[in-house]
Amino acid sequence: MDIIINGRYAALKSGTSFDMVFDNRLFSGSDTYTLAITLPLKDCPENLAIFGNIDRNDIKITRVALPCIISDTRSQKIGVAAVTEISDTEVKIQFLEGRSVQNYDTTLDEVYINELELGCPASLSLSNNTPASVWAVDSSTNYVALPWCNGDNGYVTEYANGTYSWAEDNEDKLSFQPFLLHVVEKILDAIGYTYDLSTWRNSSVLRYLLVCNTLPASWGLPDFSYALPHWSVPEFFEKLELFMGCY
C-alpha cells in the first residue's frame, strides 16, 4: 500500500494498519474517510520532507489538509490528508474524500449569502422601463420585475387596448426578482470560485427558475442579497442540492 501526500511517498511504520469507512453521502452527508493514520516524524526524512518542521513548538498549526492518494493493487482513493495530531516523534492524519473534504473545510461556514454583494438591476426607474421591457425573457435575462403588492408597497399594472402600463399611483421605482441561476453565479463570484454552469444555463426549463424573494424598492435595498435567507454558503448549496436533485 502507498500513501502519497502532496506528491511525495509517505514512510509508514512496519505493520501499519488503519480503518477506512466507505460512507454514502445520500444517507450520512459524507464520503470515504479513515480513522487516524500514524506516520513517523523523528529521524524520518521522507515524512519531514512532506510536513516540514510541523512539530516545532514555535509553529502555530491550525487546519492543515494536503492532497493525498491512497493506493494498493486493487484500488485508489484520491482526497486530502488532514493533520489531526502532532508530537515530536509522529504526526497523525485522517484521509478524507469527496464530501468528507467539504465537511472538514469550515472556511465558508460563517459566510452568509444575505451578507454578500450579489449586484442589483441596471435600472430601478419605473419611468425608464415599460412592463414589456422588464417582463421580457431570453437566454441572457438575469432578472425580471413582476408586479406585486405588500400592503402599500410594491407596484401594479393596468391593461387597456391590448397593452399593459404602470398604474399612476406607483412610485418611480421597480423591484426585481432574479433567476436562481443568476443568484448561484453571483454567490460563486462573490466567494472567488470558478464554475461551469453551462448545462444549467442551456436548459429550457431550469434556466428560468425564479427566486420570487424581493423587497419594496422604496426601502432602498436593491442588492439581491438583502431578500435572501440568512443561510451560510454551505447551507445554501445543501438546500440547492435537495431542490435541484443534484450534487
C-alpha positions in Angstrom: 0.0 0.0 0.0 1.2 3.5 -0.8 0.2 6.8 0.7 1.2 9.8 -1.4 0.9 13.1 0.3 1.5 16.4 -1.6 3.2 14.4 -4.4 5.6 12.5 -2.1 5.5 8.9 -0.8 5.0 8.8 2.9 7.1 6.4 5.0 4.9 4.0 7.0 5.8 2.1 10.2 6.2 -1.6 9.8 2.8 -3.3 10.4 0.8 0.0 9.9 -2.9 -0.5 9.6 -6.0 1.8 9.8 -9.7 1.7 9.4 -11.3 3.1 6.2 -15.0 3.9 6.2 -16.9 4.0 2.9 -19.9 6.2 3.6 -22.9 7.1 1.4 -23.5 10.8 1.1 -27.1 10.2 0.4 -27.6 8.9 3.9 -24.8 10.4 6.0 -23.7 13.5 4.2 -20.1 12.3 3.9 -18.0 10.1 1.6 -14.9 7.9 2.3 -12.7 8.7 5.3 -10.3 6.9 7.6 -9.7 6.9 11.3 -6.2 8.1 12.5 -3.2 7.1 10.4 0.1 7.5 12.4 3.2 8.5 10.5 6.7 8.7 12.0 8.5 12.1 12.0 11.6 11.7 14.1 14.6 10.6 12.1 12.3 10.2 9.0 13.4 12.4 6.2 10.6 11.2 3.8 7.9 12.5 6.1 9.8 15.6 7.2 10.0 16.4 3.5 6.2 16.3 3.4 5.3 18.1 6.6 8.4 20.2 7.2 9.0 21.3 10.8 5.4 20.8 11.8 6.5 19.5 15.2 8.2 22.7 16.3 6.6 24.5 19.3 7.0 27.9 17.7 5.0 26.9 14.6 1.3 27.5 15.1 -0.7 24.9 13.3 -4.4 25.4 12.6 -6.0 23.3 10.0 -3.7 21.5 7.5 -5.1 19.5 4.6 -2.7 18.2 1.9 -3.5 16.4 -1.4 -3.4 12.7 -0.7 -3.7 9.4 -2.7 -4.0 6.0 -1.0 -3.5 3.1 -3.4 -2.9 -0.6 -3.4 -3.0 -3.3 -6.1 -6.8 -3.2 -6.2 -8.0 0.4 -5.7 -7.0 4.0 -5.5 -8.6 6.7 -3.4 -8.0 10.4 -4.0 -8.6 13.1 -1.5 -6.7 15.0 1.2 -4.7 14.2 4.3 -5.9 16.3 7.3 -3.5 16.6 10.1 -5.2 15.8 13.4 -2.4 15.4 16.0 1.3 16.3 16.2 4.1 15.3 18.6 7.9 15.5 18.4 8.0 11.9 17.1 5.0 11.4 14.9 2.0 13.0 13.1 -1.5 11.6 12.9 -3.5 12.2 9.8 -7.0 11.4 8.6 -7.7 10.7 4.9 -10.8 12.4 3.6 -12.5 12.0 0.2 -15.3 13.9 -1.6 -18.0 15.3 0.7 -15.9 14.4 3.7 -13.4 17.0 2.5 -16.1 19.6 2.2 -17.3 18.8 5.7 -13.7 19.4 7.0 -13.4 22.7 5.3 -15.2 25.3 7.5 -13.9 28.3 5.6 -17.4 29.3 4.4 -19.4 28.3 7.5 -19.6 31.9 8.7 -20.1 33.5 5.2 -23.8 34.2 4.7 -25.4 34.7 1.4 -27.5 37.6 2.5 -24.4 39.5 3.5 -22.6 39.1 0.2 -22.7 41.7 -2.6 -24.7 40.0 -5.4 -25.4 43.0 -7.5 -28.6 44.8 -8.5 -30.6 45.6 -11.7 -29.1 48.1 -14.1 -32.1 50.4 -13.7 -34.7 50.6 -11.0 -36.6 53.5 -12.5 -40.2 52.7 -13.4 -40.5 55.7 -15.8 -37.5 54.4 -17.8 -39.0 50.9 -18.2 -42.2 49.5 -19.6 -43.9 46.4 -18.4 -42.9 44.7 -21.6 -39.3 45.5 -21.2 -39.0 44.2 -17.6 -41.0 41.1 -18.3 -39.3 40.1 -21.5 -37.2 36.9 -21.1 -34.5 35.5 -23.3 -31.3 33.5 -22.8 -29.4 36.5 -21.4 -32.1 37.7 -19.0 -31.0 37.5 -15.3 -34.0 39.1 -13.6 -37.5 40.4 -14.1 -39.8 42.8 -12.4 -43.1 41.1 -11.9 -45.8 43.2 -10.4 -46.6 42.5 -6.7 -48.0 44.2 -3.7 -47.1 44.1 0.0 -49.6 46.3 1.8 -49.0 49.8 0.4 -45.7 48.8 -1.1 -45.0 47.2 -4.5 -46.5 48.3 -7.8 -49.3 47.4 -10.1 -50.1 47.5 -13.8 -53.1 48.4 -15.9 -54.3 46.7 -19.0 -56.1 48.6 -21.8 -56.3 48.4 -25.6 -54.2 45.3 -25.7 -51.2 46.8 -23.7 -50.0 47.0 -20.2 -48.9 50.2 -18.4 -47.9 51.2 -14.9 -50.7 52.4 -12.7 -50.5 56.1 -12.0 -50.2 55.8 -8.2 -46.9 53.7 -8.4 -43.7 55.1 -7.0 -41.0 55.7 -9.6 -39.0 52.6 -8.6 -39.1 48.9 -9.5 -38.1 45.9 -7.5 -36.8 42.8 -9.4 -36.7 39.1 -8.9 -33.6 37.2 -10.0 -33.4 33.8 -11.7 -31.9 31.2 -9.4 -29.1 30.5 -11.8 -28.1 34.2 -11.6 -28.1 34.1 -7.8 -25.9 31.0 -7.8 -23.4 32.6 -10.2 -23.2 35.8 -8.2 -22.6 33.8 -5.0 -19.8 31.9 -6.6 -18.3 35.1 -7.9 -18.5 36.7 -4.5 -16.6 33.9 -2.8 -14.0 33.7 -5.5 -14.9 30.4 -7.1 -14.7 29.4 -10.8 -17.5 27.3 -12.2 -19.2 25.8 -15.2 -23.0 26.1 -15.1 -23.4 25.8 -18.9 -25.6 22.7 -18.7 -28.0 24.6 -16.3 -27.9 27.8 -18.5 -28.7 25.8 -21.6 -31.7 24.0 -20.0 -35.0 25.3 -21.4 -36.7 24.7 -18.1 -34.2 25.0 -15.2 -32.7 28.2 -16.8 -35.9 30.1 -15.8 -36.4 29.0 -12.2 -37.3 32.3 -10.5 -36.4 33.5 -7.0 -39.5 35.4 -6.0 -37.9 36.9 -2.9 -37.9 40.7 -3.3 -38.2 43.8 -1.2 -40.1 47.1 -1.8 -38.0 49.4 -3.9 -38.8 52.2 -1.5 -36.7 50.6 1.1 -33.5 51.4 -0.9 -32.1 47.9 -0.7 -31.7 46.8 -4.3 -28.9 44.2 -3.9 -30.4 40.8 -4.5 -28.7 39.5 -1.3 -31.0 41.5 1.0 -34.0 39.5 0.1 -32.3 36.1 0.7 -32.5 34.0 3.9 -29.7 34.1 6.4 -28.0 30.9 5.2 -24.3 30.2 5.2 -22.8 29.3 1.8 -22.6 25.6 2.6 -26.2 25.6 3.9 -27.4 27.3 0.7 -25.7 24.7 -1.5 -27.2 21.9 0.6 -30.6 23.3 0.1 -29.9 23.7 -3.6 -28.9 20.1 -3.9 -32.2 19.0 -2.4 -34.2 21.3 -4.6 -32.4 20.6 -7.8 -31.9 16.9 -7.2 -28.1 17.1 -7.8 -24.7 17.2 -6.2 
